[in-house]
Amino acid sequence: MPAIASLEDLKAAQEDLLAAKDLVELKATFKKWRNIGWKNICKLWLQESTPEKLKGEGK
């Protein structure tokens, strides 16, 4: 099932997650993007998926 969040939000969340330099920044990023879903946040952070795949647009 594709993510409800917009592709732009997923891309922005991924950029923020990968740019976090310490735990404080990471916590702030998780709080900022909690609306896209915890599973989606984790998949983006661990680079298990891309925003396009989460939206069902990628392979």
N, C-alpha and C positions, 0 to 999 in steps of 0.2 A: 504494500500500500504506500503510495507516494506521501512524502512529508507535506503537511498542511502549510508550513512556513514558505514564504516566497524564496525563490532562488537567490535573490539579492541578499536576503537576510541570512541564508545559509552560507553564502560566500563571505559575507562580512563577519559572521560568527567564526568561521574557520580561520580567517585572517587574524582576528583578535586572539583566538585560542593559541595559534602557533606563534604569535608575537609576545605572549605573556612570558615575562622573564623570571617571575618568582611566584610563590604561593599566593601572595596577596593579590597580585594582578590576575592570577588564574581564578581565584575565588570571585573577584569582581566580574570577570568575564562570564563565569557560570551564572552569576546572578543576573547580569545584563541580558543574557540570551536564554534564560530558562523557558521562555515562551515557545521556543522551537522544539522543546522536548529533551529530556535527559538522555535518552538513547541516541538521538541525533547529535547532541553535543558530544557525547563520548565517542561516537563513530568518527566525527570530524576531528576531534582532538587526537585520537589514536591513529588517525589516517587510515582507518579501515574502510572508509567510503568517501566519496566526493559529494559536493552539493548537488551536482547533476544526477548522480546515482540515487541520492536520497529523494530527489524530486521525481524519479522514474524516467528521466530524460537521457541518462547515460547507460552504457553497457558495462 
